[in-house]
Amino acid sequence: MATTRLSISGLSKSYSTPVLNDVNLSINCGEIHAIVGENGAGKTTLVNILAGITHKDAGEIILDGERYAPSGPKDGFNAGVSYAAQELSIIDTLSVAENIWLRELPHKMCVIETARLEQKTRGLLDLVGLDYLSSNTPTERLSLSERQLIELAKALAADARVVILDEPTAALAGPQAARLHDIIATRAGKGASIIYISHRLGDVLSVAHTVSVLRDGQVVSSAPANTLTVDDVIHQMSGQSYPKREISPGAAHEKKPVLEVDKVTTKDLPHPISCTFYPGEIVGVAGLAGAGKSEFLSALFGLTRLRTGRISRYSDAGSINIDDPAHAVRSGIGYLGEERLSMGLFNGHSVLANMMIPGIGSCSSLSFLNRVAERISSQDLIEQLAIRCDGPQQLVEQLSGGNQQKTLIARWLHCGSRILLLDEPTRGVDVGTKSAIYELLFNMRDEGKTIIVASSDVEELMTLGDRTIVFSARKLVREFQRDGWAENDMLTAAFQEFTDQSTVRRNTGELPQQNTGRP
């Protein structure tokens, strides 16, 4: 008979409205217990309470037979609860090793023992597939997926009784996600209890023993994962199904380019890149972690100085070269970075302010803001994107991750952007929100806008893209058209620059182990 590790009864939490309402849950030793639900269902609030980050209003938590009520994250950690958060807690100015062991840096006489720190870090980096990194590497150099794996390494560093993983695969490609699942299965096999939160429902059903569904702050079902299908879980999450949209290619707009990349190199992209983008199409950007996807979008938006080549924006008014973000915004280009908190959101400000900032000129006259026009515009965008909030004045940090993501997309819709550069646009969003974002992108494409989407999810790129370009080791290596691609072909192309071609067998689907080769 399974031994109960964590027992939650009557747990409740309210902010302006109830977020958790009488939650009851039981998690066993050695169990991988998935918690799923739509954005705003209360998942992150629940695990924040378990980790000691947020205080409950009511209810009781029993951990291994003893009452558990942490007064802060340190209490939670000392009690054996380790947490890898969706919004990463990495400190950019510290090294990889310092981030992983920040809670308990090895030291003697107040001096950090660097040799011991290196030894402890090496094993964890090997475990999570970052063996190519130096433990002294500043984390500010790392890609989002690498930072996410560092967050995982932090959670695994402790000999924890409970390991909480909130969207651990959100920015990971298939091979990395599979490796993560092997790691947590091994940890559970040694007796740890794993709480696994993800919107990738296929992953959930493949790795979890039990799946609990939160809806409107309550647990509506708990069942063995092997008794469920993805459709079952979707229906329990939302009370409705999301049939797959019949995908049609982009309309045949005039083949005059709107954006042209000519022999471009940057400090992060040493190999010349040339490609052209047209109105009325969605172009996917694929590749492994560190392959250059995000760096490419940064260059297109003028965030990175070009070493060679040019990026030309064509419109009815003529053409300009994109040299910096101001040029990009003025020429109708919008950019959504891969990390919401550090690359887009202005915490401490309202939903309205976050939407209006880049397009403030459209709501002003002679340097005076038209507050009425702002409110009307923001309310229209909230309704258009179905953003769940208490209104335009609500603080943006109080929204769920998916609704924050839609707020950032609304920002560029307000600007009237004709070209959108979206880096991991559905990271950490539920299936309903993802479906709504897809529909929005298809509608914008059909209006003649150009959408360039970088994603670690190959299935997403195959759903959205009219064509997809693939990066491997900072080099653009292949382009696929919608009627001529397969997932295995894209993965083979993504590994192309990392392996001897004789080891890549497209027909058998045999792929070598990933090595991103980052310094």
MARGU-637723 format. One line per 4 residues: number of its first residue (from 1); for each residue x, y, z of C-alpha. Coordinates in steps of 0.001 Angstrom, whole numbers. Layout:
residues N
NUM) X:Y:Z ~ ...
***
This chain:
residues 519
1) 0:0:0 ~ 1319:3449:-959 ~ 2437:5743:1846 ~ 1027:9267:1829
5) 3754:11911:1640 ~ 1629:15063:1370 ~ -1973:15525:2486 ~ -3769:18790:1670
9) -7234:19483:3080 ~ -9499:22530:2855 ~ -6778:24736:1366 ~ -8059:28183:382
13) -6495:31446:-805 ~ -8022:34718:-2001 ~ -6661:37925:-3450 ~ -9288:40298:-4853
17) -11260:37135:-5657 ~ -10889:33494:-4497 ~ -7996:31688:-6229 ~ -8109:28402:-4298
21) -11328:27172:-2724 ~ -11332:24142:-399 ~ -8599:22199:-2225 ~ -8160:18583:-1107
25) -5295:16530:-2464 ~ -3170:13525:-1507 ~ 282:12768:-2942 ~ 2171:9533:-2235
29) 5838:8731:-1721 ~ 7547:7889:-5011 ~ 4641:9288:-7040 ~ 4785:11643:-10008
33) 1580:13615:-9491 ~ 602:15987:-12294 ~ -1561:19026:-11587 ~ -3173:20539:-14677
37) -5689:23280:-15370 ~ -6331:26349:-17457 ~ -4366:29549:-16860 ~ -5823:31149:-13741
41) -7075:27842:-12301 ~ -4825:28238:-9241 ~ -1967:25807:-9979 ~ 906:28217:-9351
45) -754:29628:-6217 ~ -1105:26091:-4873 ~ 2564:25183:-5341 ~ 3683:28624:-4102
49) 1896:27810:-827 ~ 3590:24400:-677 ~ 6989:26032:-1276 ~ 6406:28697:1399
53) 6342:31610:-1061 ~ 2663:32388:-440 ~ 684:31999:2795 ~ -2613:30137:2811
57) -5809:31712:4137 ~ -7285:28449:5421 ~ -6734:24704:5382 ~ -4146:22231:6577
61) -1082:20595:5028 ~ 445:17402:6459 ~ 3955:16405:5309 ~ 5052:12876:6292
65) 2587:12843:9167 ~ 3479:16248:10592 ~ 1722:19583:10249 ~ 3466:21712:7621
69) 3080:25509:7576 ~ 6215:27183:6159 ~ 6638:30857:6975 ~ 8856:31387:3906
73) 10801:29618:1136 ~ 13674:28824:3519 ~ 11299:26912:5797 ~ 9995:24972:2810
77) 13491:24123:1611 ~ 14632:23056:5084 ~ 11562:20797:5336 ~ 12598:19024:2129
81) 10412:20815:-420 ~ 12340:21891:-3527 ~ 10745:24101:-6190 ~ 11655:24855:-9817
85) 9378:27769:-10700 ~ 7843:28610:-14064 ~ 9146:32182:-13812 ~ 12823:31442:-13397
89) 14685:32550:-10263 ~ 18090:32678:-11961 ~ 20361:35602:-10966 ~ 22106:36796:-14116
93) 25172:38247:-12396 ~ 26059:34923:-10750 ~ 27741:31934:-12359 ~ 26030:28651:-13147
97) 27525:27029:-10037 ~ 26625:29936:-7754 ~ 23009:29877:-8957 ~ 22656:26142:-8368
101) 24197:26125:-4876 ~ 23234:29602:-3681 ~ 21372:28218:-646 ~ 24339:26200:555
105) 27599:27282:-1055 ~ 30475:25080:196 ~ 32769:27234:2303 ~ 35442:27205:4966
109) 36160:30167:7219 ~ 33758:32323:5158 ~ 35662:31527:1914 ~ 33919:29613:-878
113) 35645:26310:-1669 ~ 35800:26643:-5446 ~ 37187:23158:-6151 ~ 34407:21507:-4165
117) 31823:23807:-5780 ~ 33055:22790:-9244 ~ 32909:19099:-8331 ~ 29357:19327:-6964
121) 28178:21330:-9980 ~ 29754:19058:-12602 ~ 27597:16083:-11671 ~ 24369:18105:-11856
125) 25266:19674:-15203 ~ 25984:16213:-16598 ~ 22669:14969:-15189 ~ 20515:17627:-16889
129) 22388:17535:-20207 ~ 24461:20706:-19800 ~ 27807:18895:-19668 ~ 29237:21296:-22270
133) 28857:24277:-19899 ~ 31548:25496:-17556 ~ 30375:25897:-13971 ~ 31893:29402:-14078
137) 29774:30511:-17055 ~ 27723:33655:-16216 ~ 24063:32703:-16485 ~ 23306:35906:-18422
141) 24932:34204:-21426 ~ 22526:31265:-21403 ~ 19487:30672:-23582 ~ 16023:30289:-22038
145) 16092:26489:-22321 ~ 19534:26333:-20703 ~ 18339:28603:-17878 ~ 15316:26346:-17434
149) 17643:23349:-17068 ~ 19708:25300:-14501 ~ 16468:25909:-12573 ~ 15865:22154:-12684
153) 19420:21474:-11482 ~ 18779:23822:-8522 ~ 15676:21818:-7595 ~ 17531:18509:-7908
157) 20558:19732:-5931 ~ 18715:19212:-2667 ~ 17903:15739:-1336 ~ 14238:16751:-1261
161) 11215:14748:-186 ~ 8977:16793:-2504 ~ 10166:18215:-5830 ~ 7835:20736:-7477
165) 8312:21359:-11211 ~ 6179:24173:-12668 ~ 6221:24045:-16498 ~ 9656:22368:-16604
169) 9534:21579:-20340 ~ 7956:24833:-21547 ~ 11078:25928:-23447 ~ 12648:22503:-24032
173) 12839:20664:-27338 ~ 11714:17029:-27542 ~ 15067:15357:-26731 ~ 15610:17634:-23714
177) 12074:17002:-22415 ~ 12574:13228:-22754 ~ 15799:13465:-20746 ~ 14017:15472:-18041
181) 11296:12817:-17795 ~ 13927:10107:-17325 ~ 15518:12147:-14528 ~ 12296:12671:-12578
185) 11247:9030:-13055 ~ 14570:7995:-11512 ~ 14151:10454:-8623 ~ 10603:9181:-7989
189) 11902:5614:-8102 ~ 14146:6508:-5157 ~ 11130:7638:-3111 ~ 10785:11371:-3851
193) 7336:12771:-4566 ~ 7222:14818:-7767 ~ 4563:17481:-8368 ~ 4558:18097:-12113
197) 2710:21038:-13670 ~ 2545:21328:-17449 ~ 297:22404:-20295 ~ 1918:19816:-22574
201) -749:17230:-21875 ~ 934:14507:-23924 ~ 3980:14854:-21654 ~ 1761:14761:-18581
205) 117:11481:-19540 ~ 3406:9861:-20530 ~ 5319:10662:-17318 ~ 2761:10995:-14484
209) 1262:8290:-12300 ~ -1707:10433:-11256 ~ -3334:13494:-12819 ~ -5356:15996:-10786
213) -7341:18705:-12543 ~ -7873:22175:-11064 ~ -10732:24285:-12348 ~ -11686:27661:-10869
217) -9584:26982:-7782 ~ -10996:23544:-6979 ~ -9869:19979:-7638 ~ -12509:18559:-9971
221) -10897:15171:-10602 ~ -7943:12925:-9720 ~ -7296:9752:-11692 ~ -4494:7394:-12762
225) -2796:8801:-15854 ~ -3091:5506:-17730 ~ -6902:5757:-17607 ~ -7008:9174:-19329
229) -6645:10607:-22814 ~ -5661:14146:-23763 ~ -9278:14851:-24739 ~ -10446:13613:-21320
233) -8095:16010:-19551 ~ -9035:18962:-21771 ~ -12714:18374:-21098 ~ -12141:18177:-17329
237) -10022:21340:-17391 ~ -12494:23503:-19260 ~ -15749:21633:-19643 ~ -15315:21741:-23420
241) -13255:20259:-26217 ~ -10927:22042:-28631 ~ -11219:20362:-32015 ~ -8192:20688:-34250
245) -8529:23550:-36710 ~ -8409:22659:-40372 ~ -5159:24344:-41356 ~ -5070:26116:-44683
249) -1956:27740:-46128 ~ -1576:31511:-46176 ~ -3410:33427:-48854 ~ -1552:34180:-52059
253) -556:37762:-51258 ~ 1667:39643:-53665 ~ 5183:38255:-53540 ~ 6852:41542:-52719
257) 9126:41066:-49708 ~ 8403:42952:-46494 ~ 11621:41930:-44740 ~ 14908:40848:-46283
261) 17937:39466:-44476 ~ 21092:39705:-46590 ~ 24308:37966:-45447 ~ 23797:38987:-41825
265) 26226:38042:-39056 ~ 26317:39144:-35402 ~ 28464:38267:-32388 ~ 26023:35391:-31695
269) 25434:34366:-35325 ~ 28865:33951:-36965 ~ 27620:32290:-40172 ~ 26037:34583:-42834
273) 22246:34349:-42924 ~ 20112:35267:-45920 ~ 16336:34845:-46155 ~ 13245:36772:-47212
277) 9803:37176:-45644 ~ 6537:38032:-47407 ~ 3118:39420:-46440 ~ 420:36963:-45399
281) 2606:34137:-44116 ~ 3631:32507:-40850 ~ 7258:31397:-40831 ~ 8476:29025:-38125
285) 12012:29118:-36735 ~ 13175:25739:-35387 ~ 16325:24460:-33699 ~ 17775:22970:-30533
289) 18707:24954:-27434 ~ 21441:27432:-28292 ~ 21037:26877:-32036 ~ 20383:30566:-32735
293) 16579:30910:-32896 ~ 16278:33639:-30286 ~ 19439:35381:-31465 ~ 17973:35544:-34970
297) 14774:37244:-33782 ~ 16815:39657:-31675 ~ 18814:40635:-34765 ~ 15629:41154:-36804
301) 14347:43573:-34155 ~ 17634:45482:-33996 ~ 18501:44364:-30480 ~ 21869:43028:-31641
305) 24390:45030:-33637 ~ 25132:43562:-37058 ~ 28732:42723:-37907 ~ 28043:42236:-41611
309) 25066:42381:-43959 ~ 21799:44264:-43698 ~ 18173:43797:-42674 ~ 15808:45729:-44951
313) 12170:46544:-44186 ~ 10058:47248:-47279 ~ 6728:49075:-47241 ~ 4691:51440:-49407
317) 6760:54287:-47987 ~ 9977:52737:-49295 ~ 12673:50760:-47533 ~ 14787:51291:-44430
321) 17540:49289:-42778 ~ 16762:47970:-39291 ~ 19613:49149:-37068 ~ 17902:49372:-33678
325) 14538:48653:-31985 ~ 13306:52219:-32530 ~ 13662:51763:-36297 ~ 11888:48410:-36004
329) 8908:49759:-34046 ~ 8520:52805:-36317 ~ 8507:50530:-39352 ~ 5733:48335:-37937
333) 7710:45483:-36388 ~ 6694:44077:-32996 ~ 8730:41735:-30811 ~ 7756:39288:-28074
337) 10832:37992:-26200 ~ 11219:34479:-24829 ~ 11089:35551:-21153 ~ 8032:37531:-20117
341) 9407:38965:-16885 ~ 12787:40184:-18069 ~ 11975:40951:-21716 ~ 8497:42419:-21813
345) 6392:42905:-18704 ~ 6502:46031:-16565 ~ 5597:44677:-13137 ~ 4072:47170:-10761
349) 2059:48641:-13644 ~ -1433:47941:-14890 ~ -2587:45775:-17758 ~ -3500:49014:-19536
353) -10:50507:-19160 ~ 1633:47318:-20361 ~ -528:47320:-23476 ~ -168:51006:-24303
357) 3556:51708:-23747 ~ 5010:51184:-27263 ~ 1996:52640:-29075 ~ 1409:55562:-26782
361) 1499:58006:-29684 ~ -1771:56667:-31046 ~ -3521:57771:-27854 ~ -1908:61191:-27529
365) -2142:64620:-29024 ~ 329:67474:-28596 ~ 2104:65479:-25863 ~ -1095:64954:-23833
369) -2352:61424:-23289 ~ -5983:60746:-24117 ~ -6939:58585:-21148 ~ -10382:57838:-22565
373) -8887:56554:-25827 ~ -6422:54451:-23792 ~ -9190:52836:-21773 ~ -11325:52145:-24824
377) -8395:50629:-26723 ~ -7334:48462:-23792 ~ -10863:47227:-23153 ~ -11252:46320:-26836
381) -7987:44362:-26732 ~ -8980:42570:-23519 ~ -12191:41428:-25181 ~ -10530:40569:-28506
385) -7892:38355:-26857 ~ -10176:37080:-24053 ~ -7710:38229:-21373 ~ -8962:37089:-17964
389) -8496:40037:-15617 ~ -10496:42329:-13350 ~ -10111:45162:-15845 ~ -7455:47359:-17474
393) -6300:48769:-14128 ~ -5374:45420:-12580 ~ -1629:44963:-11976 ~ -134:42783:-14690
397) 1804:40584:-12224 ~ -1542:39439:-10772 ~ -2472:37773:-14057 ~ -1714:34148:-14883
401) 1197:33429:-17243 ~ -1060:32842:-20236 ~ -2945:36092:-19719 ~ 333:37977:-19321
405) 1398:36501:-22662 ~ -1806:37692:-24331 ~ -1262:41143:-22813 ~ 2132:41345:-24542
409) 623:40281:-27860 ~ -2051:42949:-27367 ~ 739:45526:-26996 ~ 1828:45011:-30607
413) -1726:44767:-31938 ~ -2329:48205:-30426 ~ 704:49493:-32332 ~ -722:48194:-35600
417) 2422:46116:-36224 ~ 2511:44481:-39657 ~ 5380:42130:-38786 ~ 5411:40189:-35509
421) 8509:38443:-34147 ~ 7317:35954:-31518 ~ 9767:33932:-29426 ~ 8055:30995:-27656
425) 4626:32706:-27831 ~ 2745:29863:-26119 ~ 5282:29098:-23384 ~ 3405:28121:-20226
429) -139:28652:-21566 ~ -3037:26221:-21356 ~ -4592:24418:-24296 ~ -7504:26858:-24568
433) -5250:29920:-24550 ~ -2899:28239:-27016 ~ -5823:27565:-29344 ~ -6913:31214:-29031
437) -3373:32472:-29794 ~ -3172:30186:-32837 ~ -6494:31486:-34121 ~ -5345:35070:-33597
441) -2123:34429:-35539 ~ -3997:32772:-38388 ~ -6382:35733:-38579 ~ -3494:38218:-38644
445) -1780:36182:-41358 ~ -4983:36190:-43415 ~ -5097:39995:-43046 ~ -1720:40132:-44799
449) 529:40429:-41745 ~ 3820:38554:-41456 ~ 4359:36369:-38396 ~ 7777:34898:-37550
453) 7563:32348:-34711 ~ 10513:30738:-32922 ~ 9500:27694:-30888 ~ 11041:24635:-29251
457) 7836:22731:-30002 ~ 8121:21172:-33472 ~ 4433:20221:-33456 ~ 3551:23877:-32877
461) 5684:24972:-35831 ~ 4087:22336:-38052 ~ 646:23577:-36976 ~ 1341:27270:-37503
465) 3915:27595:-40239 ~ 3432:28057:-43959 ~ 7150:27310:-44030 ~ 9821:26710:-41417
469) 13516:27540:-41347 ~ 15851:25453:-39188 ~ 18934:26603:-37282 ~ 21731:24273:-36226
473) 24817:25493:-34324 ~ 24036:29160:-35127 ~ 23713:28401:-38851 ~ 20570:28480:-41014
477) 20677:24970:-42527 ~ 17283:24104:-44066 ~ 13938:25492:-45155 ~ 10785:23365:-45257
481) 7512:24133:-47038 ~ 4196:23039:-45510 ~ 3605:20349:-48123 ~ 7114:18898:-47782
485) 7974:18379:-44144 ~ 7910:15775:-41389 ~ 8859:16097:-37724 ~ 11767:13666:-38098
489) 13166:15675:-41022 ~ 13144:18850:-38928 ~ 14876:17138:-36006 ~ 17492:15677:-38333
493) 18168:19148:-39730 ~ 18390:20587:-36194 ~ 21143:18073:-35332 ~ 22922:18546:-38658
497) 25829:20712:-37493 ~ 26393:18770:-34270 ~ 27017:15324:-35703 ~ 28859:13406:-38378
501) 26376:13075:-41230 ~ 27004:9342:-41406 ~ 25352:8955:-37974 ~ 22127:10660:-39015
505) 19775:8161:-40619 ~ 16666:9967:-41781 ~ 14870:6797:-42805 ~ 15227:5124:-39400
509) 14770:8272:-37322 ~ 17943:7462:-35363 ~ 19229:10683:-33819 ~ 22441:11287:-31922
513) 22547:12705:-28407 ~ 22227:16471:-28293 ~ 25285:18637:-27811 ~ 24654:22302:-28391
517) 28312:23204:-28281 ~ 27773:26510:-26500 ~ 30878:27963:-24865
***
